[in-house]
């Protein structure tokens, strides 16, 4: 059974994943070269969130280490999304970074 804290983290990462993928697509659709960094960071953040979820769900010994990296990526993505006015994505990334940091052992 998944603990409540882990379930909350998985839910938060899932939300961040969805918002980052949507943000990257929105930025790509705009065709603005200024948004290239946002697209890359959103894609990295989404991929790291996606990688963390199954490890957390099965209680992997590697989940804490991967969540540390995910927190850094989410924080950098949030900063870039704020810079480009993608506030919904930035907020989801900040929540994911905070949730990763609050996980036991992180």
N, C-alpha and C positions, 0 to 999 in steps of 0.2 A: 504494500500500500504506500502511496506517495504521501509524504508529510505535507501539511498545509503550506509551510514556507516554500517548499520545493514546487508545489502546485502553483503558488502565486508567481514564483519566478518563471516557470514554464509559460504561464498565461501572459506575463509581462513580455517575455521574449517573443512569444507568438504575435503579440500586438505590434511590437517593434519591427519584427520581420515583415509583416504585412504593410506597415506604413513606409518602411524603407524601400520595399519593392515598388510601391505606388509612387513614392517620391522620385526614385530613380527613373521610372518610366515617364513621369510628368516632366522632369528635367530633360530627358532625351527627346521628348516630343517637341520641346521648345526650340531645340537646335541651337542653343546659345553656348558658345565655347566657354563662357564664364562659369557654366554649370558642370563642366567636366569633372572637377574635383568632388562636387556633391554627388554625382552619379557614381564615381568610384567608391567614395566612402559609404554611401548607402548600400551599394552592392556588397562591399566587404562586411559591413555591419549585419546585413541580412544573412549572409552566408555563415557568419560566426554565430548568430542567434540560432539559425537552423541546425548548426552542428552541436550546439549546447543542449538543445531540447531532448534528443534521445539519450544522451549521456546522463542527464539529470533524471530522466524518467526511470532508467534502470539502475541508478545509484552508482554510476561508474566512478572508479577511483581517480579518473582524470577530469571529472566535471569541474572541480574547483579551479584547477589550473586553466582550463579553457575559459571558464567564466571570468577569470582575471583579464585575459586577453580581450574577451568580449566587452568587458566594462570599458577598457581603454578605447576600443573601436567605437563603441556607442557614444562615448564622451566626445571624441573627435568628430564623429558624424553630427552630433547635436550642435556643436560649434559651427560647423560648416552650413548646416541647414538653417540655423539662426541667421547667419551672414547672408544667405540667399533668400530669406523670407519664408522658408518652409517650416513654419512654426509647429504645425501638427506633428511632423516627423521629428523635429527637434525635441518636443516634449516626450514623445514615446521613447526616443533614444535616451534621454536623461533618466526616465523611469527605469529603463532596462539597466542602465549603468548602475544606478543606485541599488536596484534589486540584486544585481550580481555581486556588488560589494557587501551587501548585507548577509549574503549566504554564509553559513558557518564555514570557517576555514579560508575565507577569501579576504 
